[in-house]
Structures are given as C-alpha cells and as structure tokens.
C-alpha cells in the first residue's frame, strides 16, 4: 500500500479503537441496549436516503443478517463491555468472530480450510480459555460469555451476508440500522426500565459517545474501509485491522485503569496470533488461482 492508503488504515484503526473508550464512557449514563438503539437511530438518519434494495428473494436473508449483527451482536457486545468494566478483554475476545466465521462457513456453506488455518483456529480459542483465567476477567465471567455469544452472532451475520447481492457497505449499514432500532428499543424497555425516560437528563459525554459510535466509528470507519476494499482484496486489509484491539488495550490501560495480568497478555497474544495466521492464509489464497479460493473473505467490522 502507498503511504496515502496506509494513512486511511490508520484512521480506521483509530476510529474503531477509540469507540471502545467513548462507548464505555457513554454507558456510564446510558444502558447498553438503549445506547445501541441510539447509535443505529443516528446512523439511519443519513443512510436511509442511499439504501439499495437487495436482489429479489433475498429480503429474509437481509433481515436475518441485520438482526444477527445489529440487535444480537451489537446489543450483547455493548452489554459485555458495560458488565466487564474493562476495555482490554472485550477488545481481544471479540476477535474470536474470525475463527467462528471460518467454522460456520465450513459447517453451513461447505467451505474448506487447510490444516494451518485449523491450527490457528484452535490457538485462537485456546487463547480465549487462557485469557478467561486472568483475574481481570474472572471477576466478571458473564462478560466473557456475553462477548463470545456476541462474536458468534457477528460470525453468523457474516456468513448470512455472503450471498447477498446488490448491496454496498452503506446500504448494509443502513438496513442494519433500520431493522435494529425498534427491536433494540423493545429490549431496552423490557430489560432497562425507566432508561428511555431518563434520556433527556444524560450529559454531553454520553451523547458524544452515541454520536461517535454512529458517525465516526460506523459512517467514517466503514466508509474508509469500503474505499480500501475497492482498491485491494479484503485479505490484504484485514491484518492491519488487528491493530484495533491492540490500540484498544493501550487505551484501556492509559485512560480506563485496566491492569491486564500475564494470562490476559498470553491469551490475547494467542487469540490475535491465531487471527493473524487466518488472515495471512486468506491473503495467500486470494493470490492463488480463482479455483482455489478459500472460505475466509471475512469483511472486518468495527464489531462494537
């Protein structure tokens, strides 16, 4: 990549990494499902004017994808971030969606992967187990469970998304926002009673977090990512985006008071190392003849 495009990668990494911090700050006042609903309500405002319709017969798949990603993934991942009380473990564990996607693509779509990718998948999941025994995580194990479930739904949404036609990145984001707002508000009314009524009283920091998540993390981050994947294979961009959880860990230590122990460092290195190997195997396959293409053209996402 030339320097210009590496600068775009840096902007994406910064936008997505800082979203962990700004969202955590916002959720001091706004509970997770209501915060997620606000994010998508704000995101829908500009994108509703550029929505493209899916190919005929693909509406059910589109709706299922949007609910998996928008409601289940984002709602649960923000809940995990709120419950965990730290940025480091959540930023790392969320990357487990990459090996989960590879396994789901194998189970559902019949896509194959080699033994090196299989070893990388095992290392990533082993890293989650090691990380889970760190005192920072052991204090609140349900946060780890919620984040793994959230990662699974992102993986499921990614697999469902693959056959969708006629939709660019902005349309996919827009439909996700449109279909997610009402279910998220309903869940918030059920699980977070009184939160909606208190919304006018929240402070500027919370509103900044919601606007940041919608317009910087989603609109700007995904917009720049879409520019890059028009120029390069997805597999060539993916390894760079592993800097997102690394920077999020740094932000957690610097600004959130995270104090990761040895198990989190070792487990995190295993998770991210496994994901990196998967990404590099995808890059290798993308440079092979077309009849040898593999299963892992996984579109990165700001995941939280």
N, C-alpha and C positions, 0 to 999 in steps of 0.2 A: 504494500500500500504506500502511496505517496504521503508526504507529511500532512497535506490537507485532509486526507481521509482518516489518518491516524488522529488528527485533532477532533474529527467528528466522533470517532470511537471514544475518545477521552470525554467528550461532552455527554455521550450516552452513559458511560460508566459513572460519571459524577451525578447525573440526573437520577439514575436508578439507585445508587448507593445512598445519597442524601435522603431519598424517600423513606428509608428505614428510620432515620432520625426524625425527620419532620412529622412523619405519621405517628411515631411513638409519642412525640410531644403533643400532637393534636389529641391523641386518645387519652390524655390526662383529663380531658373535659368532655370529649365525645366518645361514647361507647363504640365498639368495633363495627357492628353491623350498620348502625346509623352513619358512621364515618364512611363506610364503603358505599352506602346509598348516596351520600352527598358527593363523593368522588364521581360516581357514574352519572348523577344528575347534572353536575357541572360539565362533565365530558360530553354528554349528549347534546348540550346546547349548540356548540358549533358543528358537531359531526352529523347531526340529523339532516343537514342540508346537502351532504355529499354521499349519502348512503346509496349503495348499489344493491340491486336485488340479486339473490343467488340464482343459480341455474334452476330450471323447472324441476320440481320434485325434491329439492334439497332444503325446503323450509324446516321440516322436522329435525334434520341433522344440524342445521344452523341454530335452532332454538336449543337443542340439547347441548351443543357446544357452548353457547352463551351462558346457559345455566351452570354448566360444569365450571367454566372459568370465572364468570362474573360473580355468581352467587356463592357457590360452594368453595372454589379456590380462594378468591379474594376475601370473602366473609370469614372463612376459617383461618386464613393466614393472618389477617389483622387481629382476630381473636387470640391466636397463638402469640403474636407479638405483644399484645397487651398483657396476656397472662404470664409470659416468660419474664418480663421485666428486664430483659437484656436484648441487645441487637445481635450479638455475635452468633449465638447458637441458631437463631431463626434464620439469619442470612445464609449460614452454611447448610443447614438441613434442607432448606428449600431447594437447593441444587440437586437433591435426590430425585427431582422430577425428571431429570435427563435419563438416568438408567431406568426409571419406571417407564418412561415413554418407549425406550427400546424394548423392554419386556412386553409391554402392551401391544406394540406394533408386531412383535413376533406372535403373540397369542391371538390377536384379533385380525390382523391384516396378513399374517403368514410371512412377514418379512424376516429375513435371516441375518444373523451376525456371526462373526468368526470367534474363535476361542479367545483372542486377545481382548475383544470387546466384552466377552463373557467374564473374563478375569477382572476387567475394570469395573464391571457392574458389581461383582462380588466385593471388591475392595471398597467401593463407594458405600454399599450397605453395611459392610463391616465397620467402616468409619462412623456411621450413624450409631452403631452399638457402642463403640468406644466412647464417642462424644457423650452418649447418654449417661455415662457413669461419672462425668465431671460434676463436682459439687454445684456449679452454677446451674446445671440442668436438672440434677437430681432433686433440688429443692422444689421444682415445679415440673414434674414429669408429664403432666397433662398437656403442657405447652408443646413438648416434643411430639406427643401423639397427634395433637391437632395440626401441627405443621406437616407431619408426614401424611396425614389424611388430605390436607390442602394440596400437598405436592402430588398426591395420587390423582386428585381431580384435575389439576393442571395437565398432568400426563394424559388423562382420559380425554380432556378437551383438545389436546394437541393431536391425538390420534383421530378423533372425530373430525377435526378441522382439515385433515389432509385431503380428503376427496372434494372439499367444497370448491366450486368454480365461480368465476366472475367477481370475486371479492378481493379488494386490495386491503392493505393494513388499516387504512382509515375506516373503511366500511366494516371490517371485522370488529374494530374497537367500538364503532358507533352502534352496531347491532348489539354487541355485548352490553353496552351502557343502557340501551333502550329496553332490552329484555330483563335486565337485572334490577332496575330501580324499584319496581313495585314489589317483587319477592323479598328484596332486602329490607324495604320499609316494613313489610308484614312481619318478617322475622324480628326486626327491631322492636316493633310494638308488642310482640309476644315475649321476647327474652329481655328486653331493655325498657320496661315500663316507665313512662314519665320522661324518657330521654328526649323525645321529639318536642315536648312542651318546654323543656329547658334550653332548647337550641338557641333562642334569641339572646340568652344570657352568656353564651360562651365567649371567650376572649379572642383577641386578634391572632394569637399564636395558633389556636385550634383552626380558625378559618384559613390562616396561611397554609397550614398542613393540608387541608382539603383542596385548596386551590393548587398547591404544589403537586399533589398527587394527580390531579386531573390534567393540568396544563403543562407542567414541566416533566413529570415522570412519564405520563401516558402520551400526551399530544406531542411534545417536543422529542422525548426519548424515542418513541416509536416512529415518529416522523423521520428522524435522522437515521434510525435503523433501516427504515424502508428505503431511504436513499442509498445506503450502503449495499443492501442486498440486491438492488438493481444493477450495481456495478460489479459485485463479487458474489461467489457462491456463499450460501448461508454458512457452510462449514468453515470458510475462511475467516468469517467474522466471529464465530462462536468462541474460539479460545480466548480472544481478547476480553470477552464479556465476563470471564471468570474473575476479572479484576473487581467486579461489583461486590461480591461477598467479602473479598479481601479488604477493600476500602471500607465496607460497612463495619467490619470488625474493628478497623482502626478508628472509625468514628465512634463506635460504642465504647472503646477504651478511653478516647480523648474527651468525649462530651457526655457520655451516659453513665460512666462509672463502672463499665464492665471490667471484670478481672478474670479472664479465662485461665483455667488451670491447665496442667500438662495434658490431661485426657482430651480436653477440647481442642488443644493445638494439634495433637496427634490424630484424633478423629477427624478434625477439619481438614488436615492435610490429606488423609485417606479419601475423604469424600471428594474434595476438589481435584485431587490427583486422578481418581477414577474418572471423573467427569472430563478432565483434560484429555485422558487417553481416548475416551469415547469420541470426543470432538476431533482429535487428530486422526482417528481411524475413519471418521466421516470425511475429513479432508482428503485422506488418501484415496478413499473410494470415489470421491467426486472427481478426482483426476484420472480415474480408470475409465475404460470404455463404458458406454452407456448401458450395455447389457450386464454390467457388473455392479450397478448402483446398489447401494445398501439402504438400510432402513432408517438412518438417523438424521435425515434432513429436518432437524428439530428447530423450529423458529424460536430463538430466545425471546424472553418476555421480561418485563420489569417485575413479574412474579409477586409483587406485593404493593 
